[in-house]
Amino acid sequence: MTDKLMSIQNWLNEQQLDVAYFSDFHSIDYLTGFNSDPIERVLALFVFPEDEPFIFAPALEVEAVKNSGWQYPVYGYQDQENPWNLISEHLHTRTKHTEKWAVEKDQLTLNRASFIQTAVPEAKFIGNLSPLMTEMHLIKTPDEIVKLHKAGLDADRAFEFGFAALQAGVSELQVMAKLEYDLKSAGVAGMSFETLVQFGAHAAEPHGDTSNNTLKSGDLALFDLGTIYDGYVSDATRTVAFQSASDHQRDVYNVVLEAQLTAQNAAKPGMTAGELDGIARDVITKAGYSDYFVHRLGHGIGSSVHESIQIAQGNDLILQPGMSFSIEPGIYIPGDLGIRIEDSVIMTETGVDSYTHSSKELRIID
């Protein structure tokens, strides 16, 4: 049994609980190596204090689970079957104790909870697996760090494909499509989230969508993207200028760059997440743009693109070696421009090691 599954078993024994039910497909991937988003279907992992774990999956996923390297039972169900009744049967076959459950309270919906309690009337949701999963994700293993670095290298390749797609009159959507097509043609399996491409003033919307907005000479182009390598992800942002950059654009860009580099160079184990956010925020504030830095400095990254670490004001989390997170200050002036520069980093014993490496100097794309 893997160390991760043994950790769940040990926790169940310590908490005197009977069943751990995982419903988040990200958690299932993290614990088992099987990755699939079941959409509306039921995908579940059950772990017990003593007995073998099992995966319950849609019938169309059963062979994929077996081929993923999962060494324990997997049970499937057809779309016309009631999955909860089948789960009840498998549980009662596996163990005599099905009363005290641990669930991911951050993930379990009231609807599915009611289905479980109808099929397993004795089930009581006592334990919360969400904090345990958060803790397990915090510190990356050496193997996880290797995978993150490889995902970062693919993100660097993605930027080059994106920059090469820039030309007058092209739309954000066209650039995104060309970037992802070229990257997948080069053998990269997929993106860790939907690629964001924004031109000109549209980039002043930090969570805006990629649109039909077209590129003009003198526009800034913001790319926010990430890739997946063997279940681990990268996340990075670069902002480039198309054909020319004004003094104003250069000035704002240099403030963001200074904030990003200052924070990245200052990051050390033992400081708090809030302190690191403050280092970047102070640079932007002193330059007069505090009202235009409207989000936290960063977030955790690992097997999903937003893990629990919040590099944010007021967060007293102590940064430790092995933590993985983003450093991504930005300035967003409505109707004018948006600039963000982001790297994914791993905290080491002495500072942070970035696993995205594309140049951060302002690049003019001709």
PyMOL commands that set and color helices and strands:
alter all, ss='L'
color gray80, all
select helices_A, chain A and resi 3-15+25-32+59-67+83-94+110-119+129-138+142-164+172-185+200-204+247-266+273-286+290-292
alter helices_A, ss='H'
color red, helices_A
select strands_A, chain A and resi 19-22+44-47+54-58+74-77+100-103+124-128+196-199+220-225+228-229+232-233+236-242+298-300+307-311+324-327+330-333+337-340+343-347+352-354+364-365
alter strands_A, ss='S'
color yellow, strands_A
deselect
rebuild
show_as cartoon
